[in-house]
């Protein structure tokens, strides 16, 4: 019997990632505790199994993409967790964005059992996952990264090795703090241009070529009609939800507090996204923060509330 890749967590990100592996000819079995995710996985042709035991039996690699650190810890370190069920020749690729402490705890336990593991959170969002153009931010030994590379290359375009175990989630936390701040900055920039009664399209084109440019403004523009294929063009359907950005900013804030780092903009971004979520927009794409910042000024050249 040939070995397969076990994929755990086939939600908005995991499903298209698993699809990339299947499209590349890999044998893949998937598992999720969410009935909705399982239903969609079956509809999209993924090979869904009913238990971890069935999933992990004769697997060569385990990939996980879960919402939070508590879920990842239970998955791997629970009484009947993954590390109690796989052999030493298995490889773990943990792609969730979680706290560094949990990543290190799982990595240390895997290492004590002789099992190789990398932490490999991603950037690129759902759009990147659907076209196999994710960037993997990787932490782990050179040997483990080398083993994982053929699999990661199918799902992504860049494999960025940040250092030892825990470095991948560390750099992801830092990256997403910057991303959250940048999205707010992009929204404020375009809102100010509107209130100055300027042509937002021209402002957008010019700032993209000037020193005020950032990735959010150029590639994930938070207002409709300026950039193709972004959630703002689709009534802010995610994408990457505001709730997930809030979670990542909370991880960054906790990490900063743990080492006494001063991150005033990170704290401010966390407060802004937390308020946005509490106001009922947790499931909105995080670029929808422009609605909160722009308020009722977004009447040109569109209605930001999707009343089209």
Secondary structure, DSSP 8 states (H G I E B T S, - for coil): ---EEEEE--STTHHHHHHHHHHTT--EEEE-S-HHHHHHHHHTT--B-S-HHHHHTTEEEEEE--SSHHHHHHHHHSTT-GGGTS-TT-EEEE-----HHHHHHHHHHHHHTT-EEEEEEEESHHHHHHTT-EEEEEES-HHHHHHHHHHHHHHEEEEEEEESTTHHHHHHHHHHHHHHHHHHHHHHHHHHHHHTT--HHHHHHHHHTSTT--HHHHHS-SSTTSSTT-GGGGTTB-SSBHHHHHHHHHHHHHHHHHTT---HHHHHHHHHHHHHIIIIITTBBGGGHHHHHHGGGTTSSS-TT---
